[in-house]
Each structure stands twice: as structure tokens, then as C-alpha cells.
């Protein structure tokens, strides 16, 4: 026992805030188990009981009724407001183990909303049954690298209390596994545990452990749930593993306030720092501009930069021209136009002009909407066109052209044909807008609605505000204000951000990001009380958008390319509940964060914007640093950072297909701060 006490004296002590009642009886509310596996046999699970403090330092011995080849102790460091748990597991002989622990919150499960950052919001009821949600189960355990912070939070709607558990360890290692389901023995050392929530006799429980486990299902592929998985770590005789979890209990006015407090806690806990990048923004743009050169297709009815359905291994140009996400053809054309004119790149200016001219001539439907997705064959005629429009792609096309027209105005160049086209589109937007201020997600050219969901509404706010500023037409501002009324009532006040990602219909990052950007636009063009109101809405939505962005670096196993080239995940954003990968979708959101930082004197916003701005440039493909992409400047898209794949390859690699058009456009805007403010504030 003396040796044991000496070993425990070396444990690191960390502090967090927690209710005094919880601190004083926390060990009474904990249950723990350990599973041991002998290769070739099913594991055995052993319940562990707290045998009382070894001494007055809060060290408890966890013992099983049966003899096990482990010494497990738990140190609970606490005072009236602070608590941390450090678990020590020492092997008495070679062993394969999985440790699990539960903490009862005392909350009725039916009263609660849940939070796994960047993966789970409330009950994930917007998500289909092929993705993790309450449709499948009311209890979920997930591996930590799925989450933008390795944390679980439970919010009690009845009284506003919440509790979170966060893992605090040195995340350096991961190991390959031969299987994705069932009981698996890891091929080496890992740092990844698991976290989540469970219902035990109707009471919500924070559940966590090490190494990783996922239950009742593991999410291995888009809309593909598989049987649960439990991993086992090898521990050699005499070796010790130390595991640290922090707890915090607090009070929030609502779920949004809970997300705000928890994101600030995560940011302050993990303190993400900018990543060192060897290039300036202009140098990065110079590398990215190669995409404009090599992806340009100019021999068809529509000129465009190729993006959708491209193979990573070839980066060969495809026949598809896409106006908005995932092609962003018009925004890239403007970027090439601006960069070409200001850097003596006549080739870029010439290709972008050809794009603008071709879309002016052939890029509109009979009604007057932009032709947003067109498949062109070699004979230059249009062969296929999707008959359904999306408010998001249409809005992104208009947004790009307003940037182009505002740029041209500076040089006394005018484009009345484009102005006429855009004004007609905005007038059609006024017809399309619903009485509650929302816009349908998808619709036909004759205005009939295909998908009436309002989750994509904030994407329309941007061109409406820009149209008001450009044309001085108050009808557009009125429509933009009505979108904000809808956003406040249905998304922001309900903490329900959904269905903005075009290939998913679930809780997603882009809905909150677009909402924050939309109210930011309205804040820029209003004053006084109205300005302050929009600013407060921006701040509330921004916390949800921020919650999707990683504040820690997930570990990769040797042999997984992303780890081998040194990728740091901090500053990258997860996509949605359905699409569980990280990407560089940011566009203007860094500007929103910097503006919020000044508006509310909150340095976390601007500091994290700097983390994003540096970290997202890590996979820039240039000669000698191609990052698994075959062409210079073709920035990768589907970055698979956890045990999930979009269709191919899995953790540590990209999907085999990608769309570099939008990634280049997103980084370009990130590297061009103040673009919209310069327009709306002039």
C-alpha cells in the first residue's frame, strides 16, 4: 500500500467548477466496471466498488468481488467548487482491458437535452434513422475523435441545471484496428477513449471510459449504422495508465445559453493555438490559383471551373458546371477576376470573363433563375440539367455576382445586363418568400415547392441585403428583415439549426454558420436598438457554429496519411450528424467572429478566428507537399478524421471523390478579410 500511495502522489491535479453538493457525494454517484479480454475469448465484465478512501487525500481503491489482475484507484480532488477524477490502472500481469465509468446526474432523462460537440444536439431528431439519434436509442456512447471537444453535456430543461464531463489527457496516440465492430484488440497504443450519455432507470447518466467504445451502434459510413464496438488496450505487467476526467455543473437560462457556457469552457480548457504556416495569404492564393488554370473548361455552352464528381487520384476535369455549392463557379470566377487584374495574371482574367459572359448568355432558365447544376457533353450542348432549384445555390450565385458588380463599380465599369438579371432574380425571391419570412429549401422553375423546409433560409438573407445596398431598393431590406424574424423564431430561439447542407437533412454546421452570417449582415446596415438586436442574434447563433469546430488535435495511427503528414485538427469544422468528417467550410465566418470580438469585447472569438485561419491552410497542395492530391492548388474536401467514411478509405484519408471548387472558394474568402464589410459599410 505504501508503494501505491507513492505512485498516486505523482498524479496531476486539475480543477473545474462544480456544485458543492455534487462534490461532497460524487463518489457515491459513480459506478465503474472493467472488461478484461483473453485473445480468442469473449471478454468478462467486472463491477467495481469504492472501498473507501485510502487516506485523507481522496484516493479510493476500486475492487471487484472476484480477483482481477489490476490495481485500480481513483483520486477525487475536490473542494466546494472544484472536482477532478484521476483513474490509475496498474497491471499485475499482462492484460487487455476496457475501463468504463458512469456518473448519475440526478436528472430525469425525459427532461434532458444532450450535447456531444460537433455531433449531437438536443436529441438529434432532425437526423434520419441511418444516423445516430433518439430515433434509434436514448443512450449513446461514441469515440472521442468524433467530437470537436472530447466532452459530453446534459442539460435539464426543467430547472436549467447542466453537467458536463470532459477528458483531460495527452492525446498523442492512436492504433489501427482489424475490425470495426464487436470486440477488438488494438494493434498498438491509443489515447482515444469514449464518452456519452445513458438512461439508467429513467435517470440521465454521464458515461465515459477508455479505450474507445461505441454503443448501441457505431457509425461507420454515411447513413450506415453497424453493431457496437468495444476496443481493448494491451497493458504489460507493471505498466500503469492514468486517465483524467473533469466535471462541471452549472446553471443556464436555456439550451443556447448552455452551449455558450460549454463552448467557452472547452475553449478555455483546451486552449487551441494557431498553427505555423510558411506562406503569406497572397502566396497561398498564388498556389490556389493553379486550380483556376487547370480546372478551366472553356469549350462548352457554359464556361466553368470543374469541381463536382472529381477523382482525387486524377483531378481530371468533369462535365458538370455548378453555380453554388459544391462548385461555386461564379464566386471562383470573381476571385480569379480580382486576383488576375491585381497581379497581372491576364490568363485568369480572360478565363473568368469567359465564365461571366457564358452565364449571362446561357446560364439562366426560362423563368430567370440561374441554371445551378448542368452536365455538359463533348459536343458543347447541354445534355442534362437538374429540374429542382435550391435557395442556397441560387443565393450563392447572386452573392458572387454582387461582389463582382461592386468590384467593377470601383473602376467605373458597369454591367447593366447583369444588373437586370440580378434584379429580376431578387424580385422572384420576393415571390418565393413565405408569409413567415422563410424560403423553401428546394423548388421548381415555376415556383412550386419541392422541399418546404426553412433551414436554408439564412442563405437568402445575404443577397437580399447586398441587393438592398446595391439597388437602394427597400423591398429587399424588408424581405431580409423578415428572414431574420423567421430565423429568430424558428432556429435561434429554439436552438434548432438544420437542413442547410445540401446532401443531408439533419442538424448541421452550415445552418448555424449561415444564420450567424445573415444576422451579421443585418447588423452592419442597421443602427441603434435594431443593430444591437441583430448583433445579439449573431452572437447566439455563432456559438452553435463554433461548437462544430475542433478545439483539440485528434490523434492518428502510424500509416494513416493525415497523421503522417502532421495534420492538426484544431480549427477545422465537422460537417453534420450525417456527414461525420471535417472540412474547410468557413467563407466569411472568420469575419463574423472578428466583428463579434469587437462588438462584445470578447477575445475568444478573434483568437479562435486566427486558429481557424492558420490551421485550415495545412493541407495546401504544392510541389513537394501534395498532401495526397495529384494537382497543385486542388485543396482537399472530405477530410476523414475519425472512424467513418463517405464511401471510401476511412480515417486518415480522403474520400476517393471530391469537389475542390468550394474548398478553394472558402479559403479564398478566409484569406480576404473584410470583403463584405467594405461593401455594406461604405
HELIX and SHEET records of a PDB file:
HELIX    1   1 UNK A    2  UNK A    8  1                                   7    
HELIX    2   2 UNK A   20  UNK A   25  1                                   6    
HELIX    3   3 UNK A   26  UNK A   29  5                                   4    
HELIX    4   4 UNK A  109  UNK A  111  5                                   3    
HELIX    5   5 UNK A  144  UNK A  146  5                                   3    
HELIX    6   6 UNK A  255  UNK A  270  1                                  16    
HELIX    7   7 UNK A  281  UNK A  294  1                                  14    
HELIX    8   8 UNK A  329  UNK A  342  1                                  14    
HELIX    9   9 UNK A  346  UNK A  362  1                                  17    
HELIX   10  10 UNK A  391  UNK A  410  1                                  20    
HELIX   11  11 UNK A  416  UNK A  432  1                                  17    
HELIX   12  12 UNK A  457  UNK A  471  1                                  15    
HELIX   13  13 UNK A  474  UNK A  486  1                                  13    
HELIX   14  14 UNK A  487  UNK A  492  3                                   6    
HELIX   15  15 UNK A  509  UNK A  524  1                                  16    
HELIX   16  16 UNK A  528  UNK A  546  1                                  19    
HELIX   17  17 UNK A  561  UNK A  564  1                                   4    
HELIX   18  18 UNK A  589  UNK A  600  1                                  12    
HELIX   19  19 UNK A  603  UNK A  615  1                                  13    
HELIX   20  20 UNK A  660  UNK A  670  1                                  11    
HELIX   21  21 UNK A  675  UNK A  680  1                                   6    
SHEET    1   A14 UNK A 120  UNK A 122  0                                        
SHEET    2   A14 UNK A 112  UNK A 116 -1                                        
SHEET    3   A14 UNK A 151  UNK A 156 -1                                        
SHEET    4   A14 UNK A 161  UNK A 167 -1                                        
SHEET    5   A14 UNK A 240  UNK A 251 -1                                        
SHEET    6   A14 UNK A  83  UNK A  91 -1                                        
SHEET    7   A14 UNK A  70  UNK A  78 -1                                        
SHEET    8   A14 UNK A  59  UNK A  63 -1                                        
SHEET    9   A14 UNK A  44  UNK A  53 -1                                        
SHEET   10   A14 UNK A  30  UNK A  37 -1                                        
SHEET   11   A14 UNK A  95  UNK A 108 -1                                        
SHEET   12   A14 UNK A 203  UNK A 210 -1                                        
SHEET   13   A14 UNK A 193  UNK A 200 -1                                        
SHEET   14   A14 UNK A 140  UNK A 143 -1                                        
SHEET    1   B13 UNK A 120  UNK A 122  0                                        
SHEET    2   B13 UNK A 112  UNK A 116 -1                                        
SHEET    3   B13 UNK A 151  UNK A 156 -1                                        
SHEET    4   B13 UNK A 161  UNK A 167 -1                                        
SHEET    5   B13 UNK A 240  UNK A 251 -1                                        
SHEET    6   B13 UNK A  83  UNK A  91 -1                                        
SHEET    7   B13 UNK A  70  UNK A  78 -1                                        
SHEET    8   B13 UNK A  59  UNK A  63 -1                                        
SHEET    9   B13 UNK A  44  UNK A  53 -1                                        
SHEET   10   B13 UNK A  30  UNK A  37 -1                                        
SHEET   11   B13 UNK A  95  UNK A 108 -1                                        
SHEET   12   B13 UNK A 224  UNK A 235 -1                                        
SHEET   13   B13 UNK A 182  UNK A 185  1                                        
SHEET    1   C13 UNK A 120  UNK A 122  0                                        
SHEET    2   C13 UNK A 112  UNK A 116 -1                                        
SHEET    3   C13 UNK A 151  UNK A 156 -1                                        
SHEET    4   C13 UNK A 161  UNK A 167 -1                                        
SHEET    5   C13 UNK A 240  UNK A 251 -1                                        
SHEET    6   C13 UNK A  83  UNK A  91 -1                                        
SHEET    7   C13 UNK A  70  UNK A  78 -1                                        
SHEET    8   C13 UNK A  59  UNK A  63 -1                                        
SHEET    9   C13 UNK A  44  UNK A  53 -1                                        
SHEET   10   C13 UNK A  30  UNK A  37 -1                                        
SHEET   11   C13 UNK A  95  UNK A 108 -1                                        
SHEET   12   C13 UNK A 224  UNK A 235 -1                                        
SHEET   13   C13 UNK A 213  UNK A 221 -1                                        
SHEET    1   D 2 UNK A 296  UNK A 297  0                                        
SHEET    2   D 2 UNK A 304  UNK A 305 -1                                        
SHEET    1   E 2 UNK A 310  UNK A 311  0                                        
SHEET    2   E 2 UNK A 657  UNK A 658 -1                                        
SHEET    1   F 3 UNK A 320  UNK A 322  0                                        
SHEET    2   F 3 UNK A 373  UNK A 376 -1                                        
SHEET    3   F 3 UNK A 382  UNK A 385 -1                                        
SHEET    1   G 3 UNK A 388  UNK A 390  0                                        
SHEET    2   G 3 UNK A 442  UNK A 444 -1                                        
SHEET    3   G 3 UNK A 449  UNK A 451 -1                                        
SHEET    1   H 2 UNK A 573  UNK A 574  0                                        
SHEET    2   H 2 UNK A 582  UNK A 583 -1                                        
SHEET    1   I 2 UNK A 639  UNK A 640  0                                        
SHEET    2   I 2 UNK A 653  UNK A 654 -1                                        
END                                                                             
